[in-house]
Amino acid sequence: MAFSLLPRSLAALATIAAVAVPVAGCGSSSTSSSGGNAGADPASALPATAPFYLEAQLRPQGDLKANVESVAKRILATDDPSSKIVSTLDQALSKKGSHYRTDIQPWLGNRAGLAVTAMGSGGAKADVAAVIASKDDDKAKAFVAKQQQGAAKAQYRGVSYTYDRAQDMAATVLDGEVILGTDRGFKSAIDATKGGSLAEAKNFKDARDEIGTDGLGFVYVDPSRALDLALGAAGSAAAGQSASLKSLLAGSGVRSVAAKLEVAQDALRVDAAVLGRKAVTAHGDAAGAAASVPADAWLSVGIGDVGGAFQRQLKQLGQAGATGGVDPATLLQQLKGQLGVDVQQDFLSWMGDGALFVRGTSMSDLGGALVVTSKDPAASQRAIGTIRDLLTKLGARPGALRGGAGAEGLSVRTSGIPEPIEIAAKGDRFVIAYGRAALDAALGGGQKLGDSAGYKTAAGLLDGAKPALFLDTAKVVRLIGAVAGGDASFAKAKPTLDAFGPLAAGSATEDGVSHVKVAVQVK
């Protein structure tokens, strides 16, 4: 069954409000005319029960305004991003005879919000509502009337509105806010104006206080209600996992997740906070592992304490009932009986920090590896023999290791891929690699990613968090170009892709709250 989140008309308006307008209308006055409220809070007209909420600043000021304009010029590859965006908006609006400069900009307030309120009938479509601050209600009403031409007039709880049944779109202008949405989503928004709004909800207020409202965008998620929404959309397919997923969520203690989009002069940053999460002791050094891979890697993902992380995750799944009521230790014991492998003793016991990396900018030199630091080199050496015996028992034919001078290992060929999988142990490193070059790089003592200029640039954008993930977007674009060849769609997108530099992500704890930070350079 197809899942359509937004009616087409509402999708167009939401796109205008959340993405394009901050550039198209950057720097305009935010004062209100008679009958409007430029500073209206969109969350005050959306229900407290909304599982998802997205908010955008429509008229950024000061440094944020300057940064948005600077970044937009580079991403859109033009010295006049406002005109380029307005032209695109006008094409979308032309079907109803509207234009951004004359029909939207004169009434547009400071913020807009969009909420998913519930699942529609049968899970085929979500109920949504959007609220856009209006600084001139008369002009806003004129725009809504033009967009809703031919729509039926109706009333709900004393509020007059229009409803386009074909588009399932209701709209009105009420006390400085343009309110629109699907039939049920719209009515839930009107209910919220009478009391019980999202802006009044404690978890939402806590999330705003933690993240702040100074970014270009803000996202709020109620995990419990979001899970219910997802399970409702999945229907019977997820029935068997419903209790386990809810138990996992309840056990985590997470009350809400919030994030904001920050725009710097030369970067985009996302700061996400997980509120209510039970204190988690950091294990291992994921950031250190990510930084220790070969310097030419374009992707690196660090994992702290691989063996311990696996055991803790398995234990959580067992407690949540996700293992079918069977104790995880029993499952591992059954595996030992069937295959002769003691997962805990043969593998997990010696696994320390690990990192996954990928390198290469063409299909001919593409490769990568999982590198795990061994806490017991003798045990990780023995693991090679265990893996060889297991593969043989399963019908594979492991061959001699092709690279990794001085390493103990084996090689496995798989149909469909040109390079073999190399598995090796040397000193305190255990490596599973695709391709000999990646194996040699993983076991060698060459330059490390953490010393590269791109890594240092990306790490410097994270506001104190240490990167456990790194992505060199320029190298990724080169790889895509090598695969795409002369593809017209790629050629059209390349100037925008070329505007992005390295990306990094990492976690930090601020005043007892877990934060995840992501940043990408804009060149």
C-alpha positions as CSV (number, residue, x, y, z in Angstrom):
1,M,0.0,0.0,0.0
2,A,1.4,3.4,-1.0
3,F,2.2,5.8,1.8
4,S,1.5,9.4,1.0
5,L,2.4,11.8,3.8
6,L,1.1,15.0,2.4
7,P,-1.6,16.1,-0.1
8,R,0.0,17.8,-3.1
9,S,-1.2,21.3,-2.2
10,L,-0.1,21.0,1.4
11,A,3.3,19.6,0.3
12,A,3.9,22.6,-1.9
13,L,3.0,25.1,0.9
14,A,5.1,23.2,3.4
15,T,8.1,23.2,1.1
16,I,7.7,27.0,0.6
17,A,7.5,27.6,4.3
18,A,10.3,25.3,5.5
19,V,12.9,25.3,2.8
20,A,12.7,28.1,0.3
21,V,11.3,31.1,2.1
22,P,14.2,31.7,4.5
23,V,16.3,32.5,1.4
24,A,13.6,34.1,-0.7
25,G,12.4,36.4,2.0
26,C,15.6,36.8,4.0
27,G,15.8,40.1,5.7
28,S,12.3,41.3,5.4
29,S,10.6,43.2,8.2
30,S,8.8,41.1,10.8
31,T,6.4,43.7,12.1
32,S,2.7,43.0,12.1
33,S,-0.1,44.9,10.4
34,S,-3.6,45.2,11.8
35,G,-5.1,41.8,12.3
36,G,-1.9,39.8,12.2
37,N,0.8,38.4,14.5
38,A,4.2,38.0,12.8
39,G,5.6,36.4,15.9
40,A,2.9,33.8,16.4
41,D,4.1,30.4,17.7
42,P,3.0,27.7,15.3
43,A,3.1,25.1,18.1
44,S,0.4,27.0,19.9
45,A,-2.1,25.8,17.2
46,L,-1.0,22.2,16.9
47,P,-2.0,19.3,19.2
48,A,0.1,18.2,22.1
49,T,-0.4,14.6,20.9
50,A,1.5,15.2,17.6
51,P,4.4,12.6,17.3
52,F,6.3,14.7,14.8
53,Y,6.8,18.5,14.5
54,L,8.9,20.5,12.2
55,E,9.4,24.3,12.5
56,A,11.3,26.7,10.3
57,Q,12.4,30.3,10.7
58,L,10.9,32.2,7.7
59,R,12.6,35.6,8.3
60,P,16.0,35.0,9.8
61,Q,17.8,38.2,11.0
62,G,21.3,39.3,11.9
63,D,24.1,36.7,11.6
64,L,21.7,33.9,10.8
65,K,20.3,35.9,7.8
66,A,23.9,36.6,6.5
67,N,24.9,33.0,7.0
68,V,21.8,31.7,5.2
69,E,22.5,34.0,2.2
70,S,26.1,33.0,2.1
71,V,25.5,29.2,2.2
72,A,22.6,29.5,-0.3
73,K,24.8,31.2,-2.8
74,R,27.3,28.3,-2.7
75,I,24.8,25.5,-2.7
76,L,22.7,26.9,-5.5
77,A,25.8,28.1,-7.4
78,T,24.4,31.6,-8.0
79,D,25.0,35.1,-6.7
80,D,21.3,35.7,-6.5
81,P,19.7,32.7,-4.7
82,S,16.6,34.7,-3.8
83,S,15.6,35.2,-7.4
84,K,16.4,31.6,-8.3
85,I,14.2,30.3,-5.5
86,V,11.3,32.8,-6.1
87,S,11.3,31.7,-9.8
88,T,10.9,28.0,-8.7
89,L,8.2,28.9,-6.2
90,D,6.3,30.9,-8.8
91,Q,6.2,27.9,-11.1
92,A,4.6,25.9,-8.3
93,L,2.1,28.6,-7.5
94,S,1.2,29.5,-11.1
95,K,-1.5,26.8,-11.3
96,K,-3.6,28.9,-9.0
97,G,-2.5,32.2,-10.4
98,S,-0.4,33.2,-7.4
99,H,3.1,34.7,-7.1
100,Y,5.4,34.7,-4.1
101,R,6.2,38.4,-4.1
102,T,2.6,39.6,-4.4
103,D,0.6,36.8,-2.8
104,I,2.7,35.4,0.1
105,Q,5.5,37.7,1.1
106,P,3.2,40.6,2.1
107,W,1.6,38.5,4.9
108,L,4.2,36.0,5.8
109,G,5.2,36.0,9.5
110,N,8.4,34.8,11.2
111,R,7.8,31.0,11.7
112,A,5.9,28.1,10.2
113,G,5.3,24.6,11.8
114,L,4.2,21.3,10.4
115,A,2.9,18.4,12.5
116,V,2.0,14.8,11.7
117,T,-1.0,14.2,13.9
118,A,-2.2,10.7,13.3
119,M,-2.6,7.9,10.7
120,G,-5.3,8.2,8.1
121,S,-7.9,5.5,7.4
122,G,-6.2,2.2,6.8
123,G,-2.7,3.7,7.2
124,A,-2.6,4.9,3.6
125,K,-2.0,8.5,4.5
126,A,-1.0,10.5,7.5
127,D,-3.1,13.3,8.9
128,V,-1.1,16.5,9.0
129,A,-1.5,20.1,9.9
130,A,0.6,23.2,9.1
131,V,0.5,26.6,10.8
132,I,2.2,29.7,9.3
133,A,2.4,32.9,11.2
134,S,0.6,35.8,9.5
135,K,1.5,39.5,9.9
136,D,-1.5,40.6,7.8
137,D,-4.6,38.4,8.1
138,D,-6.5,40.2,5.3
139,K,-3.8,39.5,2.8
140,A,-3.4,35.9,4.1
141,K,-7.1,35.3,3.7
142,A,-6.9,36.5,0.1
143,F,-4.1,34.1,-0.6
144,V,-6.0,31.2,1.0
145,A,-9.1,32.0,-0.9
146,K,-7.2,31.9,-4.2
147,Q,-5.6,28.6,-3.3
148,Q,-8.9,27.1,-2.2
149,Q,-11.0,28.2,-5.2
150,G,-14.0,25.9,-5.5
151,A,-13.6,24.5,-2.0
152,A,-16.7,24.0,0.1
153,K,-17.3,26.4,3.1
154,A,-17.7,24.8,6.5
155,Q,-17.5,25.4,10.2
156,Y,-15.9,23.6,13.1
157,R,-16.1,24.7,16.7
158,G,-17.1,28.1,15.7
159,V,-14.3,28.5,13.1
160,S,-15.2,29.1,9.5
161,Y,-12.9,27.4,6.9
162,T,-12.9,26.0,3.4
163,Y,-12.4,22.3,2.5
164,D,-11.2,20.9,-0.8
165,R,-12.4,17.3,-0.7
166,A,-10.5,16.2,-3.8
167,Q,-7.2,17.3,-2.2
168,D,-8.3,16.5,1.4
169,M,-7.2,20.0,2.4
170,A,-8.9,22.4,4.8
171,A,-7.7,25.9,5.5
172,T,-8.5,29.1,7.4
173,V,-6.8,32.2,8.9
174,L,-7.3,32.6,12.6
175,D,-5.8,35.3,14.9
176,G,-2.5,35.8,13.1
177,E,-2.1,32.2,11.9
178,V,-2.8,30.4,8.6
179,I,-4.0,26.9,9.6
180,L,-4.3,24.2,7.0
181,G,-4.2,20.4,6.8
182,T,-6.0,17.2,6.1
183,D,-9.6,17.2,7.4
184,R,-8.7,15.4,10.7
185,G,-5.3,17.1,11.0
186,F,-6.9,20.6,10.5
187,K,-9.6,19.8,13.1
188,S,-7.0,18.7,15.6
189,A,-5.2,22.0,15.1
190,I,-8.4,23.9,15.8
191,D,-8.9,21.8,18.9
192,A,-5.4,22.9,20.0
193,T,-6.3,26.6,19.8
194,K,-9.0,25.9,22.4
195,G,-6.4,24.3,24.8
196,G,-4.0,21.3,24.9
197,S,-1.5,22.6,22.3
198,L,1.9,21.3,21.7
199,A,3.4,24.5,23.0
200,E,1.9,23.8,26.4
201,A,3.2,20.2,26.6
202,K,6.0,19.7,29.2
203,N,8.1,17.4,27.1
204,F,7.9,19.8,24.2
205,K,8.8,22.8,26.3
206,D,11.8,20.9,27.8
207,A,13.0,20.0,24.3
208,R,12.8,23.6,23.2
209,D,14.7,24.7,26.3
210,E,17.4,22.1,25.8
211,I,18.0,22.8,22.0
212,G,17.0,26.4,21.8
213,T,15.0,28.2,19.1
214,D,17.9,30.2,17.5
215,G,18.4,27.8,14.6
216,L,17.0,28.0,11.1
217,G,14.9,24.8,11.8
218,F,13.7,22.8,14.7
219,V,12.4,19.2,14.9
220,Y,10.6,17.5,17.7
221,V,9.8,13.8,18.0
222,D,7.7,12.0,20.7
223,P,9.2,8.5,20.4
224,S,6.3,6.7,22.0
225,R,3.7,8.3,19.8
226,A,5.9,8.0,16.7
227,L,6.3,4.3,17.4
228,D,2.5,3.9,17.6
229,L,2.2,5.8,14.3
230,A,4.8,3.5,12.6
231,L,3.2,0.4,14.0
232,G,-0.2,1.6,12.8
233,A,1.2,2.2,9.3
234,A,2.9,-1.2,9.2
235,G,-0.4,-3.0,10.2
236,S,-0.3,-6.7,10.8
237,A,3.3,-7.0,9.4
238,A,4.6,-5.4,12.7
239,A,2.2,-7.1,15.1
240,G,4.7,-9.6,16.3
241,Q,7.3,-7.0,17.1
242,S,5.0,-4.4,18.7
243,A,5.5,-5.5,22.3
244,S,9.2,-5.9,22.0
245,L,9.7,-2.5,20.4
246,K,7.6,-0.8,23.0
247,S,9.5,-2.5,25.8
248,L,12.8,-1.4,24.4
249,L,11.6,2.2,24.2
250,A,10.2,2.1,27.7
251,G,13.5,0.6,29.0
252,S,15.5,3.4,27.5
253,G,13.7,6.1,29.4
254,V,13.6,8.4,26.3
255,R,10.8,11.0,26.5
256,S,11.6,13.1,23.5
257,V,14.1,13.8,20.7
258,A,14.7,17.3,19.5
259,A,17.1,18.8,17.0
260,K,17.9,22.2,15.4
261,L,19.5,23.2,12.1
262,E,22.2,25.8,12.5
263,V,23.7,27.7,9.6
264,A,27.2,29.0,10.0
265,Q,29.0,31.1,7.3
266,D,30.7,28.0,5.9
267,A,28.9,25.1,7.4
268,L,25.5,23.4,8.2
269,R,25.2,21.9,11.7
270,V,22.6,19.7,13.3
271,D,22.4,19.5,17.1
272,A,20.1,16.7,18.4
273,A,19.3,16.0,22.0
274,V,17.8,12.8,23.5
275,L,15.8,13.8,26.6
276,G,15.1,11.4,29.4
277,R,17.5,8.8,28.2
278,K,19.0,6.8,31.1
279,A,22.6,7.6,31.9
280,V,24.9,5.5,29.7
281,T,28.5,4.9,30.6
282,A,30.7,5.4,27.5
283,H,32.6,2.2,26.6
284,G,35.7,2.3,24.5
285,D,36.9,5.1,22.2
286,A,34.7,5.2,19.1
287,A,36.2,8.5,18.0
288,G,39.7,7.3,18.4
289,A,39.0,4.2,16.3
290,A,37.4,6.3,13.6
291,A,40.5,8.5,13.4
292,S,42.9,5.6,13.2
293,V,41.9,4.2,9.8
294,P,44.0,4.9,6.7
295,A,44.2,8.6,5.7
296,D,42.7,8.1,2.2
297,A,39.4,6.7,3.6
298,W,36.3,8.6,2.5
299,L,34.1,6.9,5.1
300,S,35.0,6.0,8.7
301,V,32.6,4.8,11.4
302,G,34.0,4.1,14.8
303,I,32.6,1.6,17.3
304,G,33.6,1.6,20.9
305,D,34.2,-1.8,22.6
306,V,32.8,-4.0,19.8
307,G,32.6,-7.1,21.9
308,G,30.9,-5.4,24.9
309,A,28.6,-3.5,22.6
310,F,27.4,-6.7,21.0
311,Q,26.8,-8.4,24.4
312,R,24.9,-5.4,25.8
313,Q,22.7,-5.1,22.7
314,L,21.9,-8.8,22.8
315,K,21.0,-8.5,26.5
316,Q,18.7,-5.6,25.8
317,L,16.9,-7.5,23.0
318,G,16.5,-10.4,25.4
319,Q,15.0,-8.3,28.1
320,A,12.6,-6.7,25.6
321,G,11.4,-10.1,24.4
322,A,12.9,-9.6,20.9
323,T,14.6,-13.1,21.0
324,G,11.3,-14.9,21.2
325,G,11.4,-15.4,24.9
326,V,14.7,-17.4,24.7
327,D,17.5,-16.2,26.8
328,P,20.4,-14.8,24.6
329,A,22.9,-17.0,26.5
330,T,20.8,-20.0,25.5
331,L,20.8,-18.9,21.9
332,L,24.6,-18.7,21.9
333,Q,24.9,-22.1,23.5
334,Q,22.7,-23.6,20.8
335,L,24.9,-22.0,18.2
336,K,27.9,-23.6,19.8
337,G,26.2,-27.0,19.8
338,Q,25.3,-26.7,16.1
339,L,28.5,-25.1,14.7
340,G,31.1,-25.7,17.3
341,V,31.7,-21.9,17.8
342,D,31.7,-20.3,21.2
343,V,30.8,-16.7,20.2
344,Q,31.7,-15.3,23.6
345,Q,35.1,-17.0,24.1
346,D,36.2,-17.3,20.4
347,F,35.3,-13.7,19.4
348,L,33.6,-11.3,21.7
349,S,36.1,-11.8,24.6
350,W,39.0,-10.2,22.7
351,M,37.2,-7.5,20.7
352,G,38.0,-3.9,21.6
353,D,37.3,-0.8,19.7
354,G,36.6,-1.1,16.0
355,A,36.2,1.0,12.8
356,L,34.6,0.4,9.4
357,F,36.2,2.4,6.6
358,V,35.7,2.7,2.8
359,R,38.3,4.0,0.3
360,G,38.6,4.5,-3.5
361,T,37.0,6.9,-6.0
362,S,36.4,4.4,-8.9
363,M,35.0,0.9,-9.1
364,S,38.5,-0.5,-9.8
365,D,40.1,0.8,-6.6
366,L,37.0,0.6,-4.3
367,G,37.7,-1.2,-1.1
368,G,37.2,-1.1,2.6
369,A,37.6,-3.0,5.9
370,L,36.4,-3.6,9.4
371,V,39.3,-3.2,11.7
372,V,39.0,-4.4,15.4
373,T,41.6,-3.8,18.0
374,S,42.4,-7.0,19.9
375,K,42.7,-7.1,23.6
376,D,44.3,-10.5,23.3
377,P,46.4,-10.9,20.1
378,A,46.9,-14.6,20.7
379,A,43.1,-15.1,20.9
380,S,42.4,-13.1,17.8
381,Q,45.1,-15.1,16.0
382,R,43.3,-18.3,17.0
383,A,40.0,-16.9,15.7
384,I,41.4,-17.2,12.2
385,G,41.5,-21.0,12.6
386,T,38.0,-21.0,14.0
387,I,36.7,-19.0,11.1
388,R,38.5,-21.3,8.6
389,D,36.9,-24.4,10.2
390,L,33.5,-22.8,10.2
391,L,33.6,-21.7,6.6
392,T,34.7,-25.2,5.6
393,K,31.9,-26.8,7.6
394,L,29.5,-24.4,5.8
395,G,30.7,-25.5,2.3
396,A,33.0,-22.6,1.5
397,R,36.6,-23.0,0.3
398,P,38.8,-20.5,2.1
399,G,42.1,-19.9,0.4
400,A,45.5,-18.4,1.3
401,L,45.7,-14.8,2.4
402,R,46.8,-12.7,-0.6
403,G,48.2,-9.7,1.3
404,G,49.0,-8.6,4.8
405,A,52.7,-9.6,5.1
406,G,53.3,-11.4,8.3
407,A,49.6,-11.8,9.1
408,E,47.7,-14.9,9.9
409,G,44.6,-15.1,7.7
410,L,42.5,-16.5,4.8
411,S,40.8,-15.4,1.7
412,V,37.2,-16.1,0.5
413,R,35.9,-15.5,-3.0
414,T,32.2,-14.7,-3.5
415,S,30.4,-14.8,-6.8
416,G,29.3,-11.4,-8.0
417,I,32.1,-9.3,-6.6
418,P,35.5,-9.0,-8.3
419,E,37.7,-8.9,-5.2
420,P,37.9,-11.5,-2.4
421,I,37.1,-11.0,1.2
422,E,40.4,-11.1,3.2
423,I,40.3,-12.0,6.9
424,A,43.5,-11.5,8.8
425,A,45.0,-11.0,12.3
426,K,48.4,-9.3,12.9
427,G,49.5,-8.0,16.3
428,D,46.6,-6.3,18.0
429,R,44.6,-5.9,14.8
430,F,41.9,-8.1,13.4
431,V,40.7,-7.2,9.9
432,I,38.0,-8.2,7.5
433,A,38.7,-6.5,4.2
434,Y,37.3,-6.2,0.7
435,G,40.4,-6.2,-1.5
436,R,44.1,-6.7,-0.9
437,A,44.9,-2.9,-1.0
438,A,42.4,-2.2,1.8
439,L,43.9,-5.1,3.8
440,D,47.4,-3.8,3.4
441,A,46.3,-0.3,4.3
442,A,44.5,-1.5,7.4
443,L,47.5,-3.5,8.7
444,G,50.1,-1.0,7.6
445,G,51.6,1.9,9.6
446,G,50.9,4.7,7.1
447,Q,49.2,8.0,7.7
448,K,46.0,8.1,9.6
449,L,42.7,9.7,8.9
450,G,42.9,11.8,12.0
451,D,45.9,13.6,10.7
452,S,44.3,14.6,7.4
453,A,43.2,18.1,6.6
454,G,39.6,17.1,5.8
455,Y,39.2,15.2,9.1
456,K,40.5,18.2,11.1
457,T,38.2,20.6,9.2
458,A,35.1,18.5,9.9
459,A,36.0,17.8,13.5
460,G,36.4,21.5,14.1
461,L,32.8,22.1,13.1
462,L,31.4,19.8,15.8
463,D,31.4,22.3,18.7
464,G,33.3,20.1,21.1
465,A,32.0,16.6,20.1
466,K,34.6,14.1,18.9
467,P,33.7,12.6,15.5
468,A,32.9,8.9,15.5
469,L,31.8,9.2,11.8
470,F,33.6,10.9,9.0
471,L,32.5,11.3,5.3
472,D,34.6,13.0,2.6
473,T,31.8,14.2,0.3
474,A,34.2,15.3,-2.4
475,K,35.6,11.8,-2.8
476,V,32.1,10.3,-2.7
477,V,31.0,12.7,-5.5
478,R,34.1,11.6,-7.6
479,L,33.0,7.9,-7.1
480,I,29.5,8.7,-8.1
481,G,30.8,10.5,-11.1
482,A,32.9,7.6,-12.1
483,V,29.9,5.3,-11.9
484,A,27.4,7.7,-13.5
485,G,29.6,8.6,-16.5
486,G,27.7,11.1,-18.6
487,D,24.4,10.8,-16.8
488,A,22.5,14.1,-17.3
489,S,20.8,14.0,-13.8
490,F,24.2,13.7,-12.1
491,A,25.7,16.5,-14.3
492,K,22.8,18.8,-13.2
493,A,23.3,18.0,-9.5
494,K,27.1,18.1,-9.5
495,P,27.5,21.9,-8.9
496,T,25.4,21.6,-5.7
497,L,27.2,18.4,-4.6
498,D,30.5,20.1,-5.2
499,A,29.5,22.8,-2.7
500,F,29.8,20.4,0.2
501,G,33.1,19.6,2.0
502,P,33.8,16.9,4.7
503,L,31.1,15.8,7.1
504,A,31.5,14.6,10.7
505,A,29.2,13.3,13.4
506,G,29.8,12.7,17.1
507,S,28.1,12.5,20.5
508,A,28.6,14.5,23.7
509,T,26.9,14.8,27.0
510,E,25.8,18.3,28.1
511,D,24.4,18.8,31.6
512,G,23.5,15.2,31.7
513,V,21.7,15.2,28.4
514,S,22.9,13.1,25.4
515,H,23.6,15.1,22.3
516,V,24.4,14.0,18.7
517,K,26.0,16.6,16.5
518,V,26.4,16.5,12.8
519,A,28.2,19.1,10.7
520,V,29.2,19.5,7.0
521,Q,31.4,22.1,5.5
522,V,30.0,24.3,2.7
523,K,32.8,25.4,0.5
